[in-house]
């Protein structure tokens, strides 16, 4: 997202959904690289929908886009979507 999004004010909210594979620690690295990234540790698996709701509560934006972890954003697609 960060690499392929220009000219758009946005935030990235990552909800770590209780995995046991070191994901939370990895996500903290993204938080250190960008002020746009917020990491929320759910501490348990809430399921996709409930985890999204946790992210919504913390969001500040006008628009929301929910992405799975395997989604790839290319060619400023988010800017084009907002336009």
C-alpha positions as CSV (number, residue, x, y, z in Angstrom):
1,X,0.0,0.0,0.0
2,X,2.7,2.5,1.0
3,X,4.9,1.8,-2.0
4,X,2.0,2.0,-4.5
5,X,-0.1,4.9,-3.2
6,X,0.6,8.5,-3.9
7,X,-1.2,11.8,-3.4
8,X,-3.7,10.4,-0.9
9,X,-4.1,11.0,2.8
10,X,-4.7,7.5,4.3
11,X,-4.1,5.4,7.4
12,X,-3.4,1.6,7.6
13,X,-5.0,-0.2,10.5
14,X,-3.6,-3.7,11.0
15,X,-5.6,-5.9,13.4
16,X,-3.5,-8.8,14.5
17,X,-6.1,-11.4,15.1
18,X,-4.5,-13.6,17.7
19,X,-2.0,-15.6,15.6
20,X,0.8,-17.4,17.3
21,X,3.4,-17.1,14.5
22,X,5.1,-13.9,15.4
23,X,2.9,-11.7,13.2
24,X,2.3,-9.1,15.9
25,X,6.1,-8.5,16.2
26,X,6.5,-8.4,12.4
27,X,3.6,-5.8,12.2
28,X,5.3,-3.6,14.8
29,X,8.2,-3.2,12.2
30,X,5.7,-1.7,9.7
31,X,4.5,0.7,12.4
32,X,8.1,1.9,13.0
33,X,8.6,2.5,9.2
34,X,5.5,4.7,8.7
35,X,3.3,7.0,10.8
36,X,0.4,5.9,8.7
37,X,0.4,2.4,10.2
38,X,-1.5,1.5,13.3
39,X,-1.3,-2.0,14.8
40,X,-4.0,-3.3,17.1
41,X,-3.4,-6.5,19.0
42,X,-6.7,-8.4,19.4
43,X,-4.9,-11.0,21.5
44,X,-7.3,-13.7,20.3
45,X,-8.9,-14.7,17.0
46,X,-12.0,-12.7,16.7
47,X,-12.8,-13.8,13.2
48,X,-12.5,-11.6,10.1
49,X,-15.7,-9.7,10.6
50,X,-15.3,-8.9,14.3
51,X,-11.6,-7.9,13.7
52,X,-12.7,-5.5,11.0
53,X,-15.1,-3.9,13.5
54,X,-12.2,-3.4,15.9
55,X,-10.4,-1.6,13.1
56,X,-13.4,0.5,12.2
57,X,-13.7,1.8,15.8
58,X,-10.1,3.0,15.6
59,X,-10.3,4.5,12.1
60,X,-10.4,8.2,11.4
61,X,-11.1,8.2,7.7
62,X,-14.0,9.1,5.5
63,X,-13.8,5.9,3.5
64,X,-13.0,2.4,4.6
65,X,-11.4,-0.4,2.5
66,X,-11.1,-3.9,4.0
67,X,-8.2,-6.0,2.7
68,X,-7.1,-9.5,3.4
69,X,-3.4,-10.0,4.1
70,X,-2.7,-11.4,0.7
71,X,-4.1,-8.3,-1.3
72,X,-1.6,-6.5,-3.5
73,X,-2.2,-2.8,-4.3
74,X,-0.6,-1.6,-7.6
75,X,-0.4,1.6,-9.7
76,X,-2.0,4.1,-7.3
77,X,-5.3,2.1,-7.4
78,X,-6.4,3.5,-4.1
79,X,-6.1,7.1,-5.4
80,X,-8.1,6.2,-8.5
81,X,-10.8,4.5,-6.4
82,X,-11.2,7.6,-4.2
83,X,-11.4,9.8,-7.3
